[in-house]
Amino acid sequence: MKTLPEKTVKRLSEYRRTMLRCLDEGKTHIYSYELADLQNITAVQVRRDIMFIGYSSQGRMGYDIRDLTNVIGKIIDPGEVMNLAIVGYGNLGKAVSAYLLNRRPMLKLVAAFDIDPRKIGSALSGIQCYPIERLREMITSLDIRIAILSVPSPAAQETAKALVASGIRGILNFTTININVPPDISLEEMDIITSIEKVAYYIKHHR
């Protein structure tokens, strides 16, 4: 299969998350219009995405939830377990790491990094915090591919540069500034403030 568009990958991940919740609630099949309602998009979009990955519904029963989530997993998950690290172990870093633990078997959080000596050596749910000076060493030793960046904004660009130099292949940036990385590095900017401002804007214009 060719590389999927970014927005398609995002929607497939959201479909799986929603359907896993449906499985937990005892639901075994779902129609495209039901999944669309849960995602606040159109049924046409759902059917287009799912047809795009070569999956079809089982007639009157709709989509088999367990089967479809497995198919989506085979497409968007890495072929082997991929290790992640949190860089910046403050309140946000700890919250993100606690949320990520054991969410996906193929994405494993294995380390945290910080400059604060009070945090070095501490562990949250078994995740060890290392000094930032050991970044290259531990990224190589633990085969870490993805970094979640939650350092103070003034340090974001230099930290990103150090991560790339240490072998990181993808970065989720939770800081409040955009960072620059080489074109072969996968970058996702997670700007919470911009998202909140976007929501506030639409509230203002739809009173």
C-alpha positions, 0 to 999 in steps of 0.5 A, a space after each residue: 500500500 502507498 503511503 497514506 495521506 496525513 489526514 487519513 492516518 489521523 482519522 484511521 487512528 481516531 476510528 480505532 480508538 472509538 471502536 475499541 471503546 465500543 468493544 469495551 461497551 460490548 458492541 461487536 459491529 458498527 455501521 458507517 453512519 454510527 462511526 461517523 456520528 461518533 467522529 462528527 464527520 460524514 458517513 461518506 468520509 468514513 466509507 471512503 477511508 475504509 474502502 481506501 484501505 481495502 476493507 468492506 462491511 459485512 452487508 446488513 451487519 455493518 463493520 466487524 469492529 474487532 476485525 476492522 481495528 486489527 486491519 487498521 492496526 496492521 496498516 498504521 502501527 509500526 511493524 515492530 515495537 517502537 520505543 518513545 521518550 519524554 524530553 522535559 519531565 515537568 508537569 506536562 511531561 509527567 501527565 503525557 507519560 502517564 497517559 501514554 503508558 500501555 495505550 498501544 502495545 507497539 508504541 512503548 514509552 521507555 525513558 524520560 529526560 530532564 535537567 533538574 537534578 531532583 527529577 533524575 533517577 525518579 520513576 513514574 510508573 516504571 519510566 526512569 528519568 535520565 539527565 539530559 547529558 545522557 541523551 545520545 547514550 540512552 537513545 542509542 542504548 534503548 533504541 528510542 525512535 520517537 521523542 515527545 518534547 515538553 521542555 521550556 520553549 526557549 530550549 525547544 529548538 536546541 533540544 530538538 537539534 540534539 534529539 535529531 543528532 542523537 538518532 531520533 526519527 520523529 518528534 511530537 512538539 508540545 512546546 509553545 514554539 514551532 521548531 525546525 527539523 530536517 525534512 526526513 524527520 517526522 514532526 507533529 506540532 501539538 499546540 494546545 494554546 492554538 487549539 483552545 484559541 480555535 475553539 474560542 473563535 468558533 464559539 464567538 462566531 456561533 452564539 
